[in-house]
Amino acid sequence: MRAFPVKLPSGQRYWTVLDDRLAVVPEADVFLQHVRFGRDQAELTTKAYAGAVALYLRWCARTGRDWRTAASDLSLFITWLRYASTELTGISPPPTGTAMVMTGPGRRSARGGARIENVLVGVRGFLCHAVRTEAVPSAVLSQLYELADDRDLPLEAKGGRERMAYRLRAQHRVSVPRSRRDRAQDEEVLALLRACRLSRDRFIVLLLARAGLRRGEGAGLRREDMHFMPDSTPLGCRVAGSHVHVVRRANANGAWAKSVRQRWVPVDWLVVQAYDQYVMERLSFPHGEHSDFALINLLRGHLGGPMSPDAITELIERLGQRAGVARAVTAHMLRHGFASNVGDSGGTVDEIAVLLGHGQISSSEPYLHPAQRRIREAVERVPSPVDTWGGQP
């Protein structure tokens, strides 16, 4: 069992699952097509789900279980994921007599809790879809979920309801330590900019750090999305000032805007100036003027073709190594830094949510990393009891 990419004649892509004979697994393929085209989710989402379903089907095949009824043994599947080595869980079957899961004190996990939980999400979705299509018995749902009330939910999550409500809760869960993603500091962003050798690379860093775009949104930008002028009315746009339009499209490079809602993001003169320099650099290459994508490959990959999101990730990692940054700075950390800088400058949470393209304000809260100065000033603004009492004890 393995995940495999599929490209349709229309150019759209998704991932499916092949069995050991390299034949498509029909039930998995129907589910993944539903995720990609029925729910309009990203190609990368189907890739993650296909990998999860392939692991589940592989476990069933190697342990002699029928995948249609193996949901009752998901606890054993979790143990297999946690402690079986990549040689045992990989595509190639292990040698006879070696397919053993070794556990015990001091045994390190082969996969972390977050990775296992992501696999379980894909497997639950696959089996629930199979129930809806009547490919598996309906009793599987009770093996996946239990009925629970909302007494353990915070008041905000209850939506103001006074009466008790019921919800489905996953039967099998993995404890995942909550770690807060860090932001890129301004000094680190400056170091990345100094390490750039191409104007295109400087524009990418500023686009992520000064406009807060996701890597997939940046890779999917077209030249028509750049409205870098005081008045864009001649372009049919009523937004004043320099800005970028983020639009979800089916892109050949796999780039995908996460939100279905189109949005515009204002940019400052640093981003505009960097783009002007990049355009002049791009036109100096013979393959630079043909693509409609804003970000293209200039020196590596398919020259003149659009940069992929993974290429942006590799670029930021490479710039960090070249700059000698003490820690690994990722593209998403630049986005966190942008949101934190907006908040440190007096921006409200609703403004940050609009800039980041979040549908709910709560989604923007993890992006807020108040500066130490703001935290100290918040305490110092509290009146002293001595001042209140006029110096009298």
C-alpha positions as CSV (number, residue, x, y, z in Angstrom):
1,M,0.0,0.0,0.0
2,R,1.3,3.4,-0.9
3,A,0.2,7.0,-1.6
4,F,0.4,8.0,-5.2
5,P,-0.1,11.4,-7.0
6,V,-2.7,11.7,-9.8
7,K,-2.9,14.4,-12.4
8,L,-6.2,14.6,-14.3
9,P,-6.5,15.8,-17.9
10,S,-7.9,19.1,-16.6
11,G,-4.6,19.7,-14.8
12,Q,-6.0,19.2,-11.3
13,R,-4.1,16.9,-8.9
14,Y,-4.9,14.8,-6.0
15,W,-3.4,11.8,-4.2
16,T,-4.8,8.2,-4.1
17,V,-3.7,4.8,-2.7
18,L,-2.3,1.9,-4.6
19,D,-2.1,-1.7,-3.4
20,D,0.8,-4.0,-3.6
21,R,-0.1,-4.8,-7.3
22,L,-0.1,-1.1,-8.0
23,A,-3.8,-1.1,-8.6
24,V,-6.0,1.7,-7.2
25,V,-7.8,0.9,-4.0
26,P,-11.4,1.9,-5.0
27,E,-12.8,2.8,-1.6
28,A,-9.7,5.0,-0.8
29,D,-9.8,6.6,-4.2
30,V,-13.5,7.6,-3.9
31,F,-12.8,9.1,-0.4
32,L,-9.8,11.1,-1.6
33,Q,-11.6,12.4,-4.7
34,H,-14.4,13.5,-2.3
35,V,-11.9,15.4,-0.2
36,R,-10.2,17.1,-3.1
37,F,-13.2,17.9,-5.3
38,G,-16.3,17.5,-3.1
39,R,-14.9,19.5,-0.2
40,D,-12.6,21.6,-2.3
41,Q,-9.6,21.0,-0.1
42,A,-6.0,21.3,-1.1
43,E,-3.9,18.7,-2.9
44,L,-1.6,18.5,0.1
45,T,-4.6,17.6,2.2
46,T,-5.2,14.6,0.0
47,K,-1.5,13.7,0.2
48,A,-1.7,13.6,4.0
49,Y,-4.9,11.6,4.0
50,A,-3.6,9.2,1.4
51,G,-0.5,8.5,3.5
52,A,-2.7,7.9,6.6
53,V,-5.0,5.5,4.7
54,A,-2.1,3.7,3.2
55,L,-0.6,3.1,6.7
56,Y,-3.9,1.8,8.0
57,L,-4.5,-0.6,5.0
58,R,-0.8,-1.7,5.3
59,W,-1.3,-2.5,9.0
60,C,-4.5,-4.5,8.2
61,A,-2.8,-6.5,5.5
62,R,0.3,-7.3,7.5
63,T,-1.7,-8.3,10.6
64,G,-4.3,-10.3,8.8
65,R,-7.2,-7.9,9.5
66,D,-10.1,-6.9,7.4
67,W,-9.9,-3.1,7.1
68,R,-13.7,-2.9,7.1
69,T,-14.0,-4.2,10.6
70,A,-10.5,-3.4,12.1
71,A,-11.7,-0.1,13.7
72,S,-12.2,-2.0,17.0
73,D,-8.5,-2.6,17.1
74,L,-7.3,0.9,16.5
75,S,-5.5,0.9,19.9
76,L,-3.2,-1.8,18.5
77,F,-2.8,0.3,15.3
78,I,-1.7,3.2,17.5
79,T,0.9,0.9,19.2
80,W,2.1,-0.2,15.8
81,L,2.5,3.4,14.6
82,R,4.3,4.5,17.8
83,Y,6.8,1.7,18.2
84,A,7.2,-0.1,14.8
85,S,10.3,1.1,12.9
86,T,10.1,2.5,9.4
87,E,11.4,-0.8,8.1
88,L,8.4,-2.6,9.5
89,T,5.8,0.0,8.5
90,G,7.3,0.9,5.1
91,I,6.1,0.1,1.6
92,S,8.3,-3.0,1.3
93,P,7.1,-5.9,3.4
94,P,9.6,-6.8,6.2
95,P,11.6,-10.1,6.0
96,T,9.8,-13.1,7.4
97,G,10.2,-13.3,11.2
98,T,11.1,-9.7,11.7
99,A,7.6,-8.1,11.7
100,M,7.6,-7.6,15.5
101,V,6.8,-4.4,17.4
102,M,9.4,-4.0,20.2
103,T,8.3,-2.0,23.3
104,G,9.7,-1.6,26.7
105,P,11.4,0.9,29.1
106,G,13.6,3.3,27.3
107,R,12.2,2.4,23.8
108,R,12.0,5.5,21.7
109,S,8.8,6.2,19.7
110,A,9.1,5.9,16.0
111,R,6.4,8.6,15.6
112,G,5.4,11.4,17.8
113,G,1.9,12.0,19.2
114,A,1.1,14.8,16.7
115,R,2.0,12.6,13.7
116,I,-0.1,9.7,15.1
117,E,-3.0,12.0,15.7
118,N,-2.9,13.3,12.1
119,V,-2.9,9.7,10.9
120,L,-6.0,8.9,13.0
121,V,-7.8,11.9,11.6
122,G,-7.3,10.6,8.1
123,V,-8.3,7.1,9.0
124,R,-11.5,8.3,10.8
125,G,-12.4,10.3,7.8
126,F,-11.8,7.4,5.4
127,L,-13.9,5.0,7.5
128,C,-16.8,7.5,8.1
129,H,-17.0,8.1,4.3
130,A,-17.0,4.3,3.8
131,V,-19.9,4.1,6.1
132,R,-21.8,6.7,4.2
133,T,-21.2,4.8,0.9
134,E,-22.2,1.6,2.6
135,A,-18.8,0.0,2.0
136,V,-18.4,-0.9,5.7
137,P,-21.0,-1.7,8.4
138,S,-22.6,1.3,10.2
139,A,-21.5,-0.2,13.5
140,V,-18.0,1.0,12.7
141,L,-19.1,4.5,13.7
142,S,-19.6,3.4,17.3
143,Q,-16.1,2.0,17.3
144,L,-14.7,5.3,16.2
145,Y,-16.7,7.7,18.3
146,E,-18.5,7.9,21.6
147,L,-21.4,10.1,22.5
148,A,-20.4,12.8,25.0
149,D,-22.0,15.9,26.6
150,D,-20.5,19.4,26.6
151,R,-20.0,19.8,30.3
152,D,-16.2,19.7,29.8
153,L,-16.2,22.5,27.2
154,P,-15.5,26.1,28.1
155,L,-18.4,28.6,28.1
156,E,-17.1,30.2,24.9
157,A,-17.3,26.9,23.0
158,K,-20.9,26.4,24.1
159,G,-22.1,29.4,22.2
160,G,-24.2,30.7,25.1
161,R,-26.4,27.6,25.3
162,E,-27.9,27.0,28.7
163,R,-29.1,23.4,28.1
164,M,-26.7,20.5,27.8
165,A,-25.8,19.4,24.3
166,Y,-24.2,16.2,23.0
167,R,-21.4,15.7,20.6
168,L,-19.3,12.9,19.1
169,R,-15.9,12.4,20.7
170,A,-13.2,10.2,19.2
171,Q,-12.8,6.9,21.0
172,H,-9.0,6.7,20.3
173,R,-6.9,9.7,21.2
174,V,-3.2,10.4,21.5
175,S,-1.8,12.9,24.0
176,V,0.0,15.7,22.1
177,P,2.1,18.2,24.1
178,R,0.9,21.7,23.3
179,S,3.9,23.7,22.1
180,R,3.5,27.3,21.0
181,R,5.1,28.1,17.6
182,D,7.7,30.8,17.9
183,R,7.9,34.0,15.8
184,A,10.8,35.2,13.7
185,Q,12.6,38.1,15.4
186,D,13.3,41.3,13.4
187,E,17.0,40.7,13.8
188,E,16.6,37.2,12.1
189,V,14.5,38.7,9.3
190,L,17.3,41.3,8.7
191,A,19.9,38.5,8.6
192,L,17.9,36.6,6.0
193,L,17.6,39.7,3.9
194,R,21.4,40.3,4.0
195,A,22.0,36.6,3.0
196,C,19.9,37.0,-0.2
197,R,21.8,36.9,-3.5
198,L,18.8,37.5,-5.7
199,S,16.3,40.4,-5.7
200,R,13.6,37.7,-6.0
201,D,14.7,36.2,-2.7
202,R,14.5,39.5,-0.9
203,F,11.0,40.0,-2.2
204,I,10.0,36.6,-0.9
205,V,11.3,37.3,2.5
206,L,9.6,40.7,2.7
207,L,6.4,39.2,1.3
208,L,6.2,36.7,4.2
209,A,7.6,39.0,6.9
210,R,5.9,42.3,6.0
211,A,2.6,41.0,4.5
212,G,2.2,37.8,6.4
213,L,1.4,35.6,3.4
214,R,1.5,31.8,3.7
215,R,4.1,30.1,1.5
216,G,1.3,28.5,-0.6
217,E,-0.3,31.9,-1.1
218,G,3.0,33.5,-2.1
219,A,3.8,30.7,-4.6
220,G,0.3,31.1,-6.1
221,L,0.5,34.8,-6.7
222,R,0.1,36.0,-10.3
223,R,1.4,39.3,-11.7
224,E,-2.1,40.6,-12.0
225,D,-2.5,40.3,-8.2
226,M,0.2,42.9,-7.6
227,H,-1.5,46.3,-7.3
228,F,1.5,48.4,-6.4
229,M,0.2,51.9,-7.1
230,P,-1.6,54.6,-5.1
231,D,-4.7,54.2,-7.2
232,S,-5.8,50.9,-8.8
233,T,-9.0,52.1,-10.2
234,P,-7.7,51.7,-13.8
235,L,-7.3,48.0,-13.0
236,G,-10.9,47.8,-11.9
237,C,-9.9,47.7,-8.2
238,R,-11.3,50.1,-5.7
239,V,-8.8,49.3,-2.9
240,A,-6.6,52.4,-2.3
241,G,-2.9,52.2,-1.8
242,S,-0.4,49.4,-2.6
243,H,-1.7,45.9,-1.9
244,V,-1.7,42.3,-2.9
245,H,-4.7,40.2,-3.8
246,V,-4.7,36.6,-2.5
247,V,-7.0,34.4,-4.6
248,R,-7.6,30.6,-4.4
249,R,-6.8,29.0,-7.8
250,A,-5.9,25.5,-9.1
251,N,-2.2,26.1,-9.7
252,A,0.1,23.8,-11.7
253,N,2.8,24.2,-9.0
254,G,0.6,22.9,-6.2
255,A,0.2,26.3,-4.5
256,W,-3.1,26.7,-2.7
257,A,-4.7,29.6,-0.9
258,K,-6.1,28.1,2.3
259,S,-9.1,30.4,2.5
260,V,-11.9,30.3,-0.1
261,R,-12.5,34.0,0.4
262,Q,-10.5,36.3,-1.7
263,R,-8.7,39.0,0.3
264,W,-6.3,41.9,-0.2
265,V,-3.3,42.7,2.0
266,P,-1.7,46.1,2.2
267,V,2.0,46.3,1.7
268,D,4.6,49.0,2.5
269,W,7.2,50.7,0.4
270,L,9.8,48.1,1.3
271,V,7.7,45.3,-0.4
272,V,7.0,47.6,-3.4
273,Q,10.7,48.5,-3.9
274,A,11.8,44.9,-3.6
275,Y,9.2,43.9,-6.2
276,D,10.4,46.6,-8.6
277,Q,14.0,45.4,-8.2
278,Y,12.9,41.8,-8.8
279,V,11.0,42.7,-12.0
280,M,14.1,44.2,-13.4
281,E,16.1,41.2,-12.4
282,R,13.5,38.8,-13.9
283,L,13.5,40.6,-17.2
284,S,17.3,40.1,-17.5
285,F,16.8,36.4,-17.8
286,P,15.7,34.9,-21.2
287,H,13.1,32.8,-19.5
288,G,11.8,35.6,-17.1
289,E,9.0,37.2,-19.0
290,H,6.8,34.4,-20.1
291,S,5.1,33.1,-17.0
292,D,2.1,34.8,-15.4
293,F,3.2,33.6,-12.0
294,A,4.8,36.3,-9.8
295,L,7.5,34.0,-8.4
296,I,9.4,31.9,-10.9
297,N,12.5,29.7,-11.0
298,L,15.5,31.7,-12.1
299,L,18.5,29.5,-11.5
300,R,17.3,26.0,-10.6
301,G,14.4,23.7,-11.3
302,H,12.3,24.3,-14.4
303,L,13.6,27.6,-15.5
304,G,10.8,30.1,-16.0
305,G,8.3,27.9,-14.3
306,P,6.5,28.8,-11.1
307,M,8.2,28.3,-7.8
308,S,6.5,25.6,-5.6
309,P,5.7,26.1,-1.9
310,D,8.4,23.6,-1.1
311,A,10.9,25.7,-3.0
312,I,10.0,28.7,-0.8
313,T,10.5,26.5,2.3
314,E,13.9,25.4,1.1
315,L,14.9,29.0,0.2
316,I,14.2,30.2,3.8
317,E,16.1,27.3,5.3
318,R,19.0,27.9,3.0
319,L,19.1,31.7,3.7
320,G,19.1,30.9,7.5
321,Q,22.1,28.6,7.1
322,R,23.9,31.1,4.9
323,A,23.2,33.9,7.4
324,G,24.4,31.8,10.3
325,V,21.2,32.3,12.3
326,A,21.4,30.4,15.6
327,R,18.2,28.5,15.1
328,A,16.1,27.2,12.2
329,V,13.8,30.0,11.0
330,T,10.8,28.8,8.8
331,A,8.5,30.5,6.4
332,H,5.6,30.2,8.9
333,M,7.7,31.9,11.6
334,L,7.9,34.9,9.4
335,R,4.1,35.0,9.2
336,H,4.0,34.8,13.0
337,G,6.5,37.7,13.2
338,F,4.3,39.8,11.0
339,A,1.2,39.2,13.1
340,S,3.1,40.0,16.3
341,N,4.6,43.2,14.9
342,V,1.1,44.4,13.9
343,G,-0.1,43.6,17.5
344,D,2.9,45.3,19.1
345,S,2.2,48.4,17.0
346,G,-1.4,48.7,18.3
347,G,-3.2,46.4,15.9
348,T,-6.3,44.7,17.2
349,V,-7.1,41.0,17.0
350,D,-9.8,41.5,14.4
351,E,-7.5,43.5,12.2
352,I,-4.8,40.8,12.5
353,A,-7.5,38.1,11.6
354,V,-8.4,40.0,8.4
355,L,-4.7,40.4,7.4
356,L,-4.0,36.8,8.0
357,G,-7.1,35.6,6.2
358,H,-8.6,33.9,9.3
359,G,-12.4,33.3,9.3
360,Q,-12.5,33.3,13.1
361,I,-10.7,35.7,15.5
362,S,-9.7,32.8,17.7
363,S,-7.5,31.4,14.9
364,S,-5.3,34.5,15.1
365,E,-4.6,34.2,18.8
366,P,-1.8,31.7,18.5
367,Y,0.0,34.2,16.2
368,L,0.3,36.8,18.9
369,H,3.6,36.9,20.6
370,P,3.7,40.2,22.7
371,A,7.1,41.8,23.0
372,Q,8.7,41.8,26.4
373,R,8.4,45.6,26.4
374,R,4.6,45.4,26.0
375,I,4.3,42.8,28.8
376,R,6.3,45.0,31.2
377,E,4.4,48.2,30.2
378,A,1.1,46.4,30.9
379,V,2.2,45.8,34.5
380,E,3.6,49.3,34.9
381,R,0.3,50.8,33.8
382,V,-1.5,49.4,36.9
383,P,-1.7,52.2,39.5
384,S,0.4,51.7,42.6
385,P,-1.5,51.3,45.9
386,V,0.8,53.9,47.4
387,D,-0.3,56.5,44.8
388,T,-3.9,55.6,45.4
389,W,-3.7,56.0,49.2
390,G,-1.7,59.1,49.0
391,G,1.4,57.5,50.6
392,Q,-0.5,56.5,53.7
393,P,-0.3,52.8,54.8
